[in-house]
């Protein structure tokens, strides 16, 4: 047996009770008609959360990184130009995965902790009109920065696809796939959607799906080929792999909890508790990394107060208070913590519990 933790790191977050309870349902075969009806309902619920009417909307087996790779290997062919916004660790990962898919990666950069300029991304596309896609992380989990992406709707007037990483944003802040002209979007279940890790929701526009169907060669990955996954999880349901029935039940229930509360109410809850935490941290010695104008409410990166040791402090929180927070990445490793208030953990009691522990830690 393992101790219970209050998961206030960058993910996973504590799942909604309904999601965990759903996992005790009987396991069904991966092509059982009853399980396929669950996947259909998951597709319908994901469309509501993604704010899209895309037919090709499905859960990929794997975490958010699987969603990233599925989109990139399915949309890119060797030699394609990929424009990638980079202002943190996960922008760097987009570059690396695109490079491994054989793409010619063009980076558009901003300093870690700053937001990307959407006009710089559009300017890069004008310099490279042949680009297959522009890829951006909406909520940069390494820094707590929200990138402005709505202006990238202008890409719909070009032949370049718009790929959005919504791993930390989906269910926590507004994500408008259709309204922003997003052609491909992926997320993860273990953050603001309030389910356990193990599935990556993905949605593709009609023109992105046409790109997958019209490739000159198959994707390098069989397992993450979105064309094959489409045929598996939608009619005619051709066998592809053994998806986890238990994880599907959990995602179905987590999405039901989000939609039952109301998507706007869930966004407002994440904003309220995030601002509550961020309003107190500077007074106890933490320095908020992201500027208020582009700061995420659900993921806060804060420089440590003088005298607080990163690893030792996190160990005390974990072992004495049962609280997990995340360490910094890249230039902030050992110097900052990443504090998540996501899904079921996005509640005032999480903030109060953490602040009480930090008071003892600092005292």
C-alpha positions in Angstrom: 0.0 0.0 0.0 1.1 3.5 -0.7 0.3 6.7 1.2 -2.3 9.1 -0.2 -0.9 12.3 -1.7 -2.3 15.7 -2.4 -0.9 16.0 -6.0 -0.1 19.7 -6.5 2.6 19.3 -9.0 2.5 19.7 -12.8 0.7 16.4 -13.2 -0.7 14.0 -12.5 -3.4 15.7 -10.4 -5.8 14.0 -8.1 -8.6 12.4 -10.2 -12.2 13.1 -9.5 -13.7 10.4 -7.3 -16.1 9.4 -10.1 -13.2 8.6 -12.4 -11.5 6.3 -9.9 -14.8 4.6 -9.0 -15.5 3.9 -12.7 -12.3 1.9 -13.0 -13.8 -1.0 -11.0 -16.3 -1.8 -13.7 -15.9 -5.1 -15.5 -13.1 -5.1 -18.1 -14.5 -5.6 -21.6 -12.8 -6.7 -24.8 -11.4 -3.9 -26.9 -13.9 -4.6 -29.7 -16.9 -5.4 -27.4 -19.9 -3.4 -28.7 -20.6 -2.1 -25.1 -17.0 -0.7 -24.9 -17.3 0.8 -28.4 -20.4 2.6 -27.2 -18.3 4.1 -24.4 -15.7 5.3 -26.9 -18.5 6.9 -28.9 -19.8 8.8 -25.9 -16.2 9.8 -25.0 -15.9 11.3 -28.5 -19.1 13.3 -28.0 -17.9 14.5 -24.6 -14.4 15.4 -25.9 -16.0 17.5 -28.7 -17.8 19.5 -26.1 -14.6 20.1 -24.1 -12.4 20.8 -27.1 -15.2 23.1 -28.4 -15.3 21.4 -31.8 -17.5 19.5 -34.2 -14.5 17.5 -35.6 -15.5 13.9 -36.4 -12.0 12.6 -35.8 -11.9 13.1 -32.0 -10.6 10.2 -30.0 -8.4 9.0 -27.0 -4.9 7.8 -27.9 -3.4 5.1 -25.7 -0.6 6.8 -23.8 0.0 10.1 -22.0 0.1 13.6 -23.5 3.5 12.8 -25.1 1.7 10.1 -27.1 -0.8 12.6 -28.3 2.1 14.9 -29.4 3.9 12.1 -31.3 0.7 10.8 -32.9 -0.1 14.3 -34.3 3.4 15.0 -35.5 4.2 11.6 -37.0 0.8 11.5 -38.7 0.9 15.0 -40.1 4.6 15.3 -41.1 6.6 13.5 -43.7 10.3 13.6 -44.1 11.5 17.0 -45.5 8.3 18.9 -44.5 8.9 22.3 -42.8 7.5 22.5 -39.3 7.4 25.9 -37.6 7.5 25.5 -33.8 7.1 28.1 -31.0 9.6 27.5 -28.3 9.5 29.3 -24.9 9.9 26.3 -22.6 10.6 22.6 -22.2 7.6 21.4 -24.1 8.2 23.6 -27.0 11.6 22.1 -27.1 10.0 18.6 -27.1 7.8 19.5 -30.0 11.0 20.4 -31.9 12.7 17.2 -31.0 9.7 15.0 -32.0 9.3 16.9 -35.3 13.0 16.5 -36.0 12.8 12.7 -35.4 9.8 12.6 -37.8 12.2 14.0 -40.4 10.9 17.5 -40.5 13.0 20.6 -41.2 12.2 22.5 -38.0 12.1 26.3 -38.0 12.1 27.7 -34.4 10.3 30.8 -33.3 11.6 31.6 -29.8 10.9 33.7 -26.7 12.8 33.5 -23.4 11.6 30.9 -20.8 9.0 32.7 -18.7 7.8 35.0 -21.5 5.0 34.5 -24.0 5.4 33.8 -27.7 4.4 36.6 -30.1 1.7 35.1 -32.4 2.7 37.7 -35.0 6.2 36.2 -35.0 4.8 32.8 -35.8 2.6 34.2 -38.6 5.7 36.0 -40.0 7.6 32.8 -40.0 4.8 31.1 -41.9 4.9 34.0 -44.5 8.7 33.3 -44.9 8.0 29.6 -45.3 4.6 29.3 -47.0 5.4 25.7 -47.8 5.4 24.8 -44.1 3.2 21.8 -43.3 2.3 23.1 -39.8 2.8 25.6 -37.1 3.0 24.0 -33.6 2.5 25.9 -30.3 2.2 24.9 -26.7 -0.9 26.7 -25.3 0.0 26.2 -21.6 3.7 25.9 -21.2 4.0 23.5 -18.2 7.6 24.3 -17.5 7.0 28.0 -16.8 3.3 28.6 -16.1 3.0 30.8 -19.2 -0.2 30.9 -21.4 0.6 31.6 -25.0 -1.8 33.7 -27.0 -2.9 31.6 -29.9 -6.3 33.0 -31.1 -4.5 35.2 -33.8 -3.3 32.0 -35.4 -6.7 31.6 -36.9 -5.1 33.5 -39.8 -3.4 30.2 -40.8 -6.8 29.0 -42.1 -6.1 31.3 -45.1 -3.0 29.3 -45.9 -2.1 25.7 -46.6 -0.3 25.4 -43.3 -1.9 23.5 -40.5 -2.2 24.8 -36.9 -1.2 22.2 -34.2 -1.9 23.1 -30.6 -0.6 21.4 -27.4 -3.4 21.6 -24.9 -2.0 19.1 -22.4 -2.2 21.5 -19.4 -4.9 23.8 -20.7 -7.8 21.5 -21.7 -10.5 21.7 -19.0 -8.6 24.4 -17.0 -8.8 27.5 -19.2 -10.8 28.1 -22.4 -9.7 26.1 -25.4 -11.6 26.9 -28.6 -10.5 24.5 -31.3 -13.0 25.6 -33.9 -13.0 29.2 -32.9 -9.3 29.5 -33.2 -8.9 27.5 -36.3 -6.9 24.7 -34.7 -6.4 21.8 -37.1 -4.9 19.3 -34.6 -5.0 19.4 -30.9 -3.9 17.0 -28.2 -4.2 16.8 -24.5 -3.8 14.4 -21.5 -6.3 12.9 -19.1 -4.3 13.4 -15.8 -4.4 17.2 -15.5 -7.4 19.4 -15.7 -9.7 16.7 -17.0 -9.4 14.9 -13.6 -8.8 11.3 -14.8 -5.8 9.0 -14.2 -2.9 9.2 -16.6 -2.8 6.9 -19.6 -4.9 8.4 -22.4 -4.3 11.4 -24.7 -7.4 13.0 -26.2 -6.8 14.2 -29.8 -8.9 16.0 -32.3 -8.3 16.7 -36.0 -10.0 19.1 -38.4 -11.3 17.9 -41.8 -8.2 19.3 -43.5 -5.8 17.7 -41.0 -7.7 14.4 -41.4 -7.4 14.8 -45.2 -3.6 15.3 -44.8 -3.3 12.1 -42.8 -5.4 10.2 -45.4 -3.5 11.7 -48.4 0.1 11.0 -47.3 2.5 9.7 -49.9 3.9 7.2 -47.3 2.6 5.7 -44.1 3.7 7.3 -40.8 6.9 5.9 -39.3 4.9 4.8 -36.2 2.2 2.1 -36.6 1.0 2.4 -33.0 0.5 6.2 -33.2 -0.9 6.4 -36.8 -4.0 8.5 -36.4 -5.4 7.1 -39.7 -5.3 3.5 -38.2 -6.6 4.8 -34.8 -9.5 6.5 -36.6 -10.5 3.2 -38.3 -10.2 1.4 -34.9 -12.2 3.7 -32.7 -14.7 4.8 -35.4 -16.6 2.6 -37.9 -15.6 0.1 -39.2 -13.7 -0.6 -36.0 -10.7 -2.4 -37.5 -8.5 -4.0 -34.8 -5.4 -2.0 -34.0 -4.3 -2.5 -30.4 -5.8 -3.4 -27.0 -7.0 -0.1 -25.5 -7.6 -0.1 -21.8 -11.3 -0.5 -20.9 -10.6 0.7 -17.4 -8.9 3.9 -18.5 -11.8 4.6 -20.9 -14.3 4.2 -18.1 -12.3 6.7 -16.0 -12.1 9.3 -18.8 -15.8 8.9 -19.6 -16.6 9.6 -15.9 -14.1 12.4 -15.6 -15.5 14.2 -18.6 -19.0 13.6 -17.2 -18.0 15.3 -14.0 -16.5 18.3 -15.9 -19.6 18.7 -18.2 -22.0 18.1 -15.3 -20.4 21.0 -13.4 -20.4 23.1 -16.5 -17.3 23.9 -18.6 -17.3 27.6 -17.8 -17.8 26.9 -14.1 -14.8 24.5 -14.2 -12.7 27.2 -15.9 -13.8 29.8 -13.3 -13.0 27.4 -10.4 -9.4 26.9 -11.8 -9.0 30.7 -12.2 -10.3 31.4 -8.7 -8.1 29.0 -6.8 -5.1 29.8 -9.0 -5.4 33.5 -8.3 -5.9 32.8 -4.6 -2.5 30.9 -4.4 -0.7 33.5 -6.6 -2.0 36.3 -4.4 -0.3 34.8 -1.3 3.0 33.3 -2.6 4.9 36.6 -3.0 4.1 37.5 0.6 5.9 34.4 1.9 9.0 34.9 -0.3 8.1 33.2 -3.6 8.7 35.1 -6.9 6.1 34.4 -9.6 7.9 33.7 -12.9 5.2 34.5 -15.4 3.8 38.1 -15.8 0.2 38.5 -14.8 -0.9 39.2 -18.4 0.0 35.6 -19.6 0.1 33.7 -16.3 -1.8 30.4 -16.1 -4.1 29.9 -13.1 -3.8 26.1 -13.0 0.0 25.9 -13.0 2.2 28.3 -11.2 6.0 28.4 -11.5 7.6 30.4 -8.6 11.2 31.0 -7.7 12.1 29.7 -4.2 12.6 32.0 -1.2 16.1 32.5 0.0 17.2 29.6 2.2 14.7 27.1 0.9 16.4 24.0 -0.7 14.5 22.6 -3.7 14.9 18.9 -3.2 14.9 19.0 0.6 11.8 21.2 0.7 9.9 19.0 -1.6 10.9 16.0 0.4 9.5 17.6 3.6 6.2 18.5 1.9 5.9 14.9 0.5 6.9 12.9 3.6 5.6 15.1 6.4 2.5 16.7 4.8 1.7 14.2 2.0 1.9 17.0 -0.6 3.6 16.7 -4.0 4.8 19.8 -5.9 7.1 19.8 -8.9 10.7 21.0 -9.3 11.8 23.4 -11.9 13.0 22.5 -15.4 15.7 23.8 -17.6 17.2 27.1 -16.3 14.8 26.9 -13.3 16.0 23.5 -12.1 16.7 23.7 -8.4 15.6 27.3 -8.3 11.8 27.1 -8.7 8.7 25.0 -7.9 5.9 24.2 -10.2 2.6 24.1 -8.3 -0.5 22.7 -10.0 -4.1 23.2 -9.0 -5.8 21.0 -11.6 -8.9 18.9 -11.8 -10.2 17.6 -8.5 -7.3 19.4 -6.7 -8.4 22.8 -8.0 -10.1 23.7 -4.8 -9.7 26.2 -2.0 -8.8 23.4 0.5 -5.8 22.5 -1.6 -4.5 26.1 -1.4 -5.1 26.3 2.3 -3.4 23.0 3.0 -0.4 23.9 0.9 0.0 27.4 2.4 -0.2 25.9 5.9 2.6 23.5 5.1 4.7 26.2 3.5 4.3 28.3 6.6 5.6 25.5 8.8 8.4 24.8 6.2 9.4 28.5 6.2 9.2 28.9 9.9 
